[in-house]
Amino acid sequence: MSVQVWTYLLVGITFALYIGIAIWSRAGSTKEFYVAGGGVSPLANGMATAADWMSAASFISMAGIIAFAGYDGSVYLMGWTGGYVLLALLLAPYLRKFGKFTVPDFIGDRYYSNTARIVAVFCALIVSFTYVAGQMRGVGVVFSRFLQVDINTGVIIGMVIVLFYAVLGGMKGITYTQVAQYCVLIFAFMVPAIFISLQMTGNPIPQLGMGSTLNDGSGTFLMDRLNGLSTELGFAEYTDGSKSVIDVFAITLALMVGTAGLPHVIVRFFTVKRVKDARKSAGLALLLIAILYTTAPAVSVFAKINLIDTVSNEEYSLMPAWFKNWEETGLLTFDDKNKDGIIQYVADKDKNELTVDNDIMVLANPEIANLPAWVIALVAAGGLAAALSTAAGLLLVISASVSHDLIKKVFKPSISEKGELWAARGAATIAVVIAGYFGINPPGFVAAVVALAFGLAAASFFPAIVLGIFYKKMNKEGAIGGMVVGISLMLFYMAKFKLGWLGEIPDKSEWWFGISPEGFGTVAMIVNFIVALVINRFTPEPPEDVQEIVENIRIPSGAGDAVDH
């Protein structure tokens, strides 16, 4: 069977599975819609959390970034996995014990203020819409290449699927769908990696294959081969880094605390029965995520070597079918500058004739390596599972922020449970349409901003949550001031140095403290902490009952059932 037939078959089977699970587990109450009834097992929650976290960025883009950035790409591995350690130790158990549905709900009640709640909703919506737009575009790209449909049509198909199981099942449906999606995406990521590791080194474990010798009898180590190819083409050695120490530190920390502050990840820990289950599921999620994250560097190395060997100094007319197929998507382009019909892939921008988008490396990798058609189709199904699982989690955050945190808690406290459930479903529907619009008509900044969503989460939520848990005298004035200043500063820096909204994008030499926009979330977070603590020093303490709640959250013996306040 052809790649396209295999893709239709595997994608069709997985989509039918997701829809079947949504129908089986549809939500009948607001608690089931928001937190799956609070009865998910640690293993299921760990798998769902891993799928929620491993978005199209992790599955499709991360290995591609590492393939072209080399050593510098390691910041994503360190930051995103380190963030889960922070989440497991600092936030998950305490937030679960507080017993609220959403992050804005926690902030609104902990800081005894609807203003704080509204600011938190605003931050949650910015982070979530930023993130989800990229997921929908990723869905469109996968459909475009593997199912031979227009990117816009692919986005619409993805919208319909997500809308069906997110609106019908809520968190309950999303949780069990994400368990299935984790199985699909991890299998889809590992199978080609194992195949190619065997092909190139004879070692079936990709992580070990990356450090092994090539099985061509030369005795050359795989990494030495890649370093040699890179320098021959004028690029820096793959294992050399170009970022400054302070920028590496800032990006890593921004990704870590951004992970720990992402609302769609945090809400997963409200779905388990007990506080200790929240801790267990965070640990399990870290292990399940590590399978993909430790394999990604190996995939990037395999893909880069295969790409260079296949295209560099080769005749364009002899390129295999996969090359022409990806050209049609616009993510791979050949500009024959010297009109000799030979592909020049070099570091010199004036002489280079090949432009390769980072995002195609994982998806094209099995094709470049001449793997069987079913493996190529499996990767497409895995990419869709990764994008859809995260999109669903983000859409739930958006719908809960609107229906629960704004309508129920601020504008119409008397709304019935049934009315709130309908409001949540309506908000999810509107959110899917908006996300689909950005997927079909992406502003130029979508791809860049997806990575910056972590900086936004770090700059806004992380200080308010940490101080809310560990400093009982933290008051509403400090928290609100810190969140407003933190997210405003991050948005300004993004607008000036990344998006070009304030005129021409300045040169890297003008970065504040030498820190890139991807790492500036660290600076904005520190400013948030300082502003919050200074304002807190000159404003009244929180009420005694709030301080008592904070004391209770931190009681170690609270590893039993959580109490809803």
N, C-alpha and C positions, 0 to 999 in steps of 0.2 A: 504493500500500500504506500501511497505517496505521503509526504510530510503533511500536506493539507488535509488529506482524509484522516490520518492519524490524529491531527490536531482537532478536527471537528469531533472525532470520536471521544478523545480524552477530555476535551473541554466540555462537551455535551454531558458526559457521565458525571464530571465533577459538579457542573451547574445543577444537574438534576438532584445530586446528593445534597447540595446546599439548600435547594428549595424544599426538598423532602424533609430535611431536618427542621427548617423554619415552620413548616406546617405542623409537624409533630410537636414542636416545643413552643407554640405561639403563646404570647403573654396574655393573661386574663386580668391582671391587676397592675397598678402602678409600680408596686414593689418588684413584680416579675419583669416589668418593662425596664425599670431603671437598674436593678441589681440582681436580676434572675431569681428573685425570691430569697436571696441570701443563703441558698442551700447548695452551692456548687462545691464539688470535692476539690481538695488541693491539687490533685493531678490534672483534672480537667481544667481547672483555673490556670494552672501553670502552662498547659499547652495553649489555652486560649490567649493568655497574656503574651506568650512567645509569638503567636501568630499576629496578635494585635500590634506588637512592637515591630516585628520584621515586615516592614512595609515594602512597597516597590523600591524605595531607596536602598533598603538592606539587600533585597534579593537581586534587583536589576542593576542598581547604580554603584553600590559600594565597591564590588570587585572591579568595576570599570574605572572608578576613581583611583583605586590602588594600582591598577594596570598602567595608568598614565602618570600618576604622581609618584609611584614607587614608595620609598621610605616615608615621604611626607603623608601618604595616605594612612599611615598607622594611627594617626590621631583619632580617626573615626572608630577604629577597633577599640582603642583604649578608652575613649570617651563614652561610647555607647554601652560597652559592657561594664565599665566602672560605674556608670550611672545606676545600673541595676543593683550593685552592692549598696550604694547609698540608699536606694529606694527600699531595699529589704531591711536595712538596719535602722534607718532614720525615720521613715515615713509610714510604710505600709501597716505595721501592727497598730500604731497609735491612731491613724486615721480610721482603721477598722473599728477600733474600740469606741471612737467618737460616734460611730454609727450613722453617718449621713450618706446621702445618695451621691452627691457630687462635690467637687472641689469648691465651687462658689457657695454651696450649702454649708460646707465646713467653715469657710471664711466668714460668711454672713452671720452664722450662729456664734462662732468663736469670738468674733469682734463685735457682736451685739449691735449690728448696724446694717440696714438695707443699702446704705451708700456703699459700704464695703462689698456687699453682695453684688451690686450692680457693676462696680469696677471689676470684680472678679469675673462676672459674666462677660463683660466687654473683652477682657484679656483672653478668656477661654475661647470666645468666638474668633478673635484674631488668629490665635495659634491654630485652632482647629480648621478654619477655612483655608488658611495658608497651606496647611499640611494636606488637606483632602483634595485640593485642586490638583496637586501634583500626582496624587494617586489616580484620579480619573484620567489624567493625560497618559499615565503609564498604561492603563487599561486600553486606551485608544491605540497606543503604539503597538502593543502586543497583538491586538485584533488586526491592525493594519498589515502587519508583516505576515502573520501566520494564517489568518483566515481570509486574507485578500479582500478585506472590506475597507472602505474609507475610514480614516481615523475618527471622524465625527460620528459615523455609524457605530464604531466600536465603543465610543464613550457613551452613546445612548443605550446600547445593549448593557453595558456595565451599570449604568444608572438604574435600569429596570430591575436587574438582578439584585443589586444592593437595596433598592427601595422595597422590593418584595420581602426579603427576609429581615431587614432592619425595622420596617414599619409593622409587619405582622408579628414578629417574634420579640422585638425589643432586645434587651440584654440577654434574656433567656435564649431566644433564638440565635442571637449573635454568638453567645458563648459556645454553644454546641456546634454551630457552623464553623467557628474558629478552630475548634478541636480537629475537625475534618480538614480544614484548610492548612493547619500546621503539618499534618501527616502528608498532605499533597505537596506542600512547598519544600519541606525538608527532603522528601524522597526525590523531588525534581531537581533539587540543588546538588544532592550527593551523588546520584547515579552517574551523570556526565563527568563529575569530578573524579570519581573512582575509575571510570573508563579511561579518561585521558591520563591519569596518573600511571595506570598500568601500561598504556601505550608508550608514554615517554620515559618512564623510569623502571617499569616492572614492579613497582610497589603499589598495592591496592589502597593504601591509606594516604590520601592526598597531603595531609599535614606532614607526613614523613617523606612522601615523594618530592615535595618542594625542596627538601634538603639532601636529596639523593643524587647519584650520578645518572647521566643519560644512558639508556640501554642500547646505544648505537656502537658500543665497544670502544668509544673514545676515552672513557674514564673521566670525562668532563662533568663537573657538577652543574646541575640545572641553573643555579643562580649565577655561576660564572659565565655560562652560556648567554644568559640574558644580559648581564653586564657588558659582555663583549659585543653583542648585537647592538645594544644601546649606544655604546661609544663609537662603533663603526658608522652609525647613522648621524652622529653629532650630538646625541642626547647625553645628559649626565648619566653616570652609573645609576642603575636601578636602586641600588642599596645606599645611595647617598641622599641626604636631605638638604633642602634649600631654605626651609623656614627657620626663623630665629627661635632661640630657646623660649623666649617670653611668649612668642606667638603660638608655639606648640603647646605650652602650658595653658595659655588662655583658651585656645580652641578645645583642648581636652577637658578642661574644667567646665567650660560652657556647655559642652555636650553632656557631661556627667550630670551637672545640676539641672540642665534642661530636661534630660531623661527623667530625673526624679521629680520634675515639676509638670510633666505633660499630663493634662487632665484625662485623656482617654486611657492612659496606662494606670493612673492612680485609681480610677473608678473600678477597675477590675478587682481590687482588693476589698471592695464592699460586697462582693458577690459570694464570699465564703461564710460559713457558719460562725467560726470562732477566730479570735485574734491569732492564736498559734497557727491556724490554717492559713491566714494571710502571710505569715512568715514562711511557712512551708512552701506555699505556692510561689512566692518570690524566689526562693532558692531553686525550686524545680524549673521555673522559667529561665533562670540564669543558666542552668545546665543545658536546657533545650536550645537556648539561643546560642550558647557556646559552640554547639555542633556546627552551625552555619558560620559563625564568626571566625572560628579557627580554620575553617575550610576556605573562606573567601580569599585570603592572601595566596593560597596555592592556585585557586581558580584564576586569579589575576595574572599570575606568572605563566601558567599554561597558556592562557588566552593570548597574552602579549607575544610569547615566543611563536606560537602558531600563526598569529597575524603577520608578524614580520617575515617569517619564512614563506608564507603564502603570497604576500603582495609585493614585497620590496624588490625592485628591479625586475619585475615580471611583466610580460606583455599583457596589456589590458584586455585584448581580444581573447586571451586564454584563461581569463578569470572564471572560476566556477560559478554555478548558478546562484549560490548564496550571495555573492558579491553584487550581482545585478539586482537581486531581490531587495537587498538593503538599500541600494541606490534609489530605488523607487520610493522608499519611505523618506528620503532626504536626510537620513541620519548618517549616511556614508557618501562622500562625494569625491570624484576624481576630476581634476582640472589639468589637462595635458598642456602644461605651459610651454614646453619646448617642442610639442607636436611630433614626438618620436614614438608614441604609442606604448612607452615603457613607464610603469608607475614608479615615480621617485618619492619615496617616503623618508624624509630627512628632517633634521631639527631646523635647518635654515628656512625661515618662513618664505623667503623669496623664491626658493627652489622647490619647496615641498608641494606636492601635487595631490596628496591624499588627506582628506579631513575625516576623522572618525569620531563619532559621538561616543562619549563614555558609556552611555546607556545600552549600546548594542553588544558590548563585550560578552556579557553572561549569556544573552539570548542567542548570539551568533556563534558562541564558542563550540557547541556540539557540531554545528554545520562545518566550521572551519576544520575541525578534527575528523570530519567524515564519519561521524557516529551514525548508528541506525536511525531511520526516520522516526521510530516511536520515541527515541530519547529526545530528539529535537522537539517533538510535539509535547513531550512531558515537561520540558522546560517552559514552554508557552503556558501550559496549565498551571505550573508553579508560579510563574510571574503574575498571572491573573489572581491566583489564590492570595498571594502576598499583598497585592494592591487592594483587592476587595475586602480582605479581612481588616486592614487598617482603616479603609474608607468607612466601613460599617461602624467600627468603634468610635471614630471621630464624629460621624453623623449622630450617634446616640448622645455624645457629649453635647453637641449643638442642640438637639431636641430637648434634652433634659435641662440645659441651661435656660432655654426659653420657657418651657412649660412648667418646670418645677421651681426654678430659682427666680424667674421674673413673674410669671402669671400667678402661681400658687403662693409664693412667699411675699410678693411685693404688691401686685396690682389687684388680685382677686383671691384673697385668702379663703373665701367661702366656697370656692369651686369644688364640685363633687369629684370623687375619685374617677368616675367614669368620664367626666368632663376633662379632667387633667390628662387622662389616658388619650382621649381624642386630640387634645391640644398637643401632646407629645408626638402623636403620629402625624398631625398636620405640620408641626415644626420640622419633623424629619423629612417629610415630602418636599417642603419648600427648600430645605437645606440641600437635598439631592439635586433639585433643579438648579440651584445656584452653583453647586459644585460642578455639575455637568456643563453649565454655561462656561465656567472658567476652564474646563477641560477642552471644550470645543473652541473657545476663543481665548486662549491663554494670554494674559498680559505678559509682556516680555520678561517680567520678573519672577514668574511662577517657579521655574526650575531653580533659580538662585535662592528664592525665599524658603523653599521647602527645608533646605539645610539650616536656614536662619530661624525656623520655627523653634528650634531648641534654645537659641539665644533669647527669643521672646519669652519662652517659658521660664528660663533661668532668671531673666530680668524682672519678671512680674510675680510669679507664684512662689518660687522656692523660698525667698526670705520670709514671706508672710506665713507659709506653712510651717517652716522650721521654728520661727519665733512663736507662732501660735501654739506649738506643741511643747517647746522647751523653756519658754519664758512666760510665766504666768502673769507678769505685770505688763506685758505688751498690750497696748490699748488700740482702739479703733483708729484714732487720729494718726498714730505712727504707721500702722499697717496700710491705711489708705494712701497716705503721703508717699510712702516707700514704693507702693505698686504703681502709682501714677507717674512718679519721677522715673522709676526704673524702666517701664515700658516706653515712656516718651523718649527717653535718652536712646534706647535701642532702636526705636523706629526712626529717629533723626539720623543716627549713624548709618543705618541701612539705606535710608533715602539719599544720603549724601555720598557715601563711599561704595555703594553696591548697585543701586537702582537708577542713579542719575536723575532723580526727581528735582534736585536743587541745582541744576546746571550740569556741566560736564563732570564726569567722574574723576576725582583727583587721583594723582599718581600715588603708588604705594608709599612713597617717601613722606607723604602727608598724613598717613595713618596716625592716630593718637597713640602714643606710647609704643608705636611699631606693631600695633595689634590689628589684625585683619577683621573685616565685618563678621566673619564666622566665629571669631573668638571674643568679640566685643561684649557678648552677653555676660562674660565674667566681670568686666568693668561695671556694666549696668547693674549687675547683681550686687556688687560691693557697694555701689552708690545707694541702691535700694536699702540695704542693711543700715548704712550710716544715717540716711535720711529718717528711716523708721525709728531708730534708736534715739536720735537727737530730738525729733518731735515728741517721742514718748516721754523724754526727760522733762519736758515743759508743759505737759498736759495731764489731765487727771488719770489716776489708775483705773483699771477695769473694775466693774462691780465684784463684790465678794463671791457671788454665786458662779461667775465666769471663772474666777481664779480657782475655785473649788473643782469645777469641771476639769480644768487643765491639770490639777493635781491628780485627779482620779484617772485621767488618761494614762498617766505615767506610772501608775502602781504596777510593779512587776507581777504581782499575783493575778493581774487581769488577763492571764492567758486563757481564761475560760470564755464563756459566752459574753459577747458584747451587749451593752445595754443601750437602747435607743433613747436619746434625750428628747 
